[in-house]
Amino acid sequence: MEFKDYYKALGLAPTASDDEVRKAYRKLARKYHPDVSKETDAEAKMRDINEANDVLRDKEKRAAYDALAARVARGEGASGSTGSGGDFRPPPGWDEGFEFHRGPHQGPADHADFSEFFSSMFGATERRGAERRNHRAKGEDHHAAIEISLEDAINGAEREITLRALDTDAQGQPAFVNRTLSVKIPAGVHPGQFIRLTGHGMPGQGGEPAGDLYLEVRIAPHKLYRIEERDLYMTLPVTPTEAALGAQVKVPTPGGGVVEVTVPRNARNGLKLRLKERGLPGKPRGNLYLLLEIALPPADTDAARQAYEQLAKAAPFDPRRHLGISGD
């Protein structure tokens, strides 16, 4: 999808004040509104202007967008051009540390004419206007992301996180504040699961309780293991001798400790071995899969080269025979 430069759409600098955003929007809306404009691209221009205004006039969305734009400027998250036709993908965790007025099961915002970029970035953000004013008296739920380690997901942990949330200052004006929360991470939590913190959302109205804060769990990439649902995958290097003759090799386990596994004789590259119930906790518990990778010793000494030459003579082997090309 294409990265949208909302400041460019309104002809503004990223340092523009809220008042400058309002004035720029009104000026452009008068020029491009389809009811009055004679420009051939008025309708498309108006959609871009409305979309940019929707994000930049909202303090929460603008703060998150500015953080994303800064990362894009550093070369993160973009594959190819970020201009027209660019293949933009947001960097992982771009929205971490920001709270939005949204619930974990809330559908996309009603902005059918807006771009794919808006839908992907802000499609689940708060509903505004009359819909929000007519919302139930209970406080709205907040949504944020939390990234944890694989070890925390397996063993459980208690962590402190700091989030930026929109609040009201002493003068009654909206302002961002940082708040630190203690979060208990249950053992067996998996990516995409929500941790609910009761009463940590928006305050209720008319004496009703506050909303809840839902933390979407993200597990940081691990140097050894890859996660697929509750299963874990690890590449296990073995020598050609171990693969050909079979061997007992030691393997670290995600929960800590070491186990010994059997590499069968004539094991092929990519062979998958299963360690039952060594994955993420749950019902049922996941498994740990070991993918064999045959690692070739380098021929960087005379002794190593001689050993390879002797092997070639003692056990002739043509890995390309299935190609149907006869040898010399």
N, C-alpha and C positions, 0 to 999 in steps of 0.2 A: 504494500500500500504506500501511498505518498505521505511524507511528513508535511504537516501543515504549519506554515509560518503565520501565526495569527497576528503578530504585530505588523508584518508586511501587508497583510490583508486590509488592515485599518490605516496603513501609512504611518505607523508609530514606531518609536524606539522602545526597547524593552524596559526602559526607565520611566515610561509614561505613567502619569498619575491616573487615579480613578476618574477624575474630572476630564482629563484629556481623552480617555477611552470613551466616555459618554459623548463628548463633543464630536470626536472623529466618527463615531457610529452614526450620530444624527445627521452629520453632513453627508456622509456616503449614502445613508438610507434615502435621503431626499433626492440624491442624484440617480440612484439605481432602482428605486422602487418600481416594480413592473407597471403599476397603475399610472405612473407619470413619466417614466423614463423612455426615451426614444433610442437608447443604446441597444444594439443587437444582442448583446450578451448580458442584458440587465438581470434576467432571472437567475443566471448562474452566479453573477457578481453578488446579487442580494443574498443568495444562499451562503456564500463564503463570508460575507459581512456579518450575517446573523450568527453564523457558527463561531466566528472569532469573538464577537461581542458576548456570546453565551459563556465562553470560557474566561475571557479577560475581565469581565465585570464581576465574576464570582471569585471571592478571595481564595477559597479552598482550591478550586480548579486552577486558578492562575498560579498559585504557589507550586502546585504539582507540575503544571506545564512548564514553568520557568526552570524547575529542577531538571525536567526531562530535556528541555532545549539545551541546557548547559552541558549535559552529558552527550547529546548529539554533536554539539560543537567540538567536543573532545574526540569525536570519532567513534563513540560507542553506539551500538544498536542499529547502525545503518549499513545496509548491503547495497552498494551502488549509490547513485545520486539521491539526495534528499529533495531534489526539486521535482518538477513535473515528471511523472512516470517512475520515480525512484522506488526501489524495493526496500522500504523502511520496515525494520522490525524493532520494537522497543527493547532496550537492554533489560536483562533479567532484574526483577526487583525495583523497577523504576518508580513504583508508587509506594515503596516501603517508607515508613515514617510519616505518612500522611493519613489523616482520617477523612472519610467522606460520609456524608449523610446518606447511607444506603444500608439495606439489610442484605444478608447473605443469599436470600431467595428472591430478591427484587428483580424484576425483569428489566430489560433495556429501557432507557429513557425515551420519551415519545418525541424523537427528533428524526422523523423518517427521511427528511430531505438532506440531512447532514451527511458528511463524508464517512468513509470507512474508518479513517483515522479517528474521528470523533467517537464513533461507535465503539471502537476497540479500546480507546483510552478512557472515555468518560461515559460510556453507555449505561453504566449502572450507578451513576452519581445521583445526587438528591433530586427529587422532583420539587419544582418550585411553584411559586404563584398560588393560585386558588387551591390546587390539589394539596399543597403542603399546609395551607391555612386551615383546610377542612379535615386535616388528618386527625386521627383519634387523639385524645388528650394524653395518652401515655407517650412518654418521650420517644423520639425517633431513635432507631438503632444506628450505631456507627459501625464502620467496617474498616479494618486495617490489615496489614500483612505482617507476619513474623517469620523470620528465617531462623531455623535451628539446625544443630548438627545431627548427623545420623545417630551418633551415640546418645544424644538427648532423646531422639525419637524411640530408641530401643529401651533405654533405661529409665526414662522420665527425668525431669529436672525442675528446678524453680529458677526463673530468670527475671531480671528487671529489664523493662523496655521503656524507651522514651518516645513519645508520639507528639506530633504537632497537631493541635486541635483548635478549631475556631471557637472563641469565647467572646465575652463582652467585657470591655475594660471599665474603669471607674466612671468614664464619661458616657457610658452606654453605647460605645462604638465597637463594632466587631474587630477583633484582634486575635492573632495567633498566640497561643501559649504552649509551652512544653509541659507535659505531665508524665511522671514516671510511675509505672505500674509494676507490681509483682505478679508474675504469671506462673501458674503451676502447669507444667507440661506433662500430661499423662503418658505412661509407657505405652508404646504401640501406636502412637499418633502417626498418621500417614499424610502424604502431600495432598493438599486440597481439602483436608478436614478443617472444621472450624472449632476454635476454642471460645467458649462463651463466657464473658465476664459480666455477670448480672449487675445492672444499675450503673454501668460506666458509659452509657450513651448520653443522648441529650436529655436535659431535665424535662419532667412531665409538666403538664399544664393543669391548673385547677386542682392541685393536690394529688394528681395521679403519679404513679411511679416513673422513675427515669427509664429510658431505653437501655438496651444492652450493647456491649461492645463485642463484635465478632472478629476474632483474629484468624485469618486464613493461614494455615501452616504451609510453609515452604521449607524444604530440606536442602541445605547447602550441598553443592557437589562434593563428593568424597574422593580422596586420592586413590582408593582401592575399589570401592563398591559402586555399582549403578543400581538404581531403584526402579522396579516395575511393579506397581501396586504394592503387595506385601513381600514380593520376592526380591532378592538381591543377586547381582551378577558380578563376578570377579574374574579377571583374566589371570590365569595361572601359568607362568612360564615354566617350561620343562626342557631338559637337554634332549638332543637326539637319542642319546643312549637310554635315558629314562623312558622316552616314548617308545623306543624299539623293544627294549627288554623288559619294561615294566619296572615300577619302583614304588617305594613308600616315601611320600614327601610331606613336609609340614606346611600347614596353611593357617594363617591368622583368621580368627572368627570375629564377626562384627560386635558380638557382646563381650569381647575380651577373651584372652586365652588362645591356645593353639591346638589344632587337631591334626592327626596324621591320616592322610587319604591314600588310597591305592590308585596308582596310574596303571591301567591294564597294558599288557603287551601289545605291540603294534598300534599304539594309540595315534590317531591322526590329529593334525592341526584342526582346532575348532571343536574337538570332542567335548561334550557337555557332561560333567559329573554333578550329581545332586547330593547336597548335604541336607537331609530332611530337617525341617523346622529350625533352621539356623538363620531365617530371615527376620522380618519385622514381626513383633508380637501381634496377636489378634486371633480371631476365630474364623477360619483356622489360621495357625501361624504360618508365615511364609517360609520358603526354602531359600537356601544359598546355592547358586549354580556356579560351578567353576568351568570356565572355558579355556581349554588347553591351548597354549601358544608355544610352538616349538622354537626355542631360541638357539641359533647356530653360534658355536664358538668361533671367534675370529681367527683367521689364518695369518696371524701377525708375528709368528716366530717360525724358525726353521722346524722345530719339533712339531708344531701344529700343522704346518704344510705337509710334512712327511706323513703325519697321521691321516690327513685327508687323502693323500695319494695312495696310501696302503688300503684305506677303506674303499676307494674307487676301484682298485684292482680286486680286492677280496669280495666285494658285494656290488657288482655292476648294477646300476639302476637308472632307468630312463623315465623321468617323471612326465615326459612329453609324448609317450608312446600313443596315448589316446588321440593325439592330433592327426594320426594317420600319415606322418611324414617319415619315410625310411631314413635310416642313418647312413653315414658315409661307408 
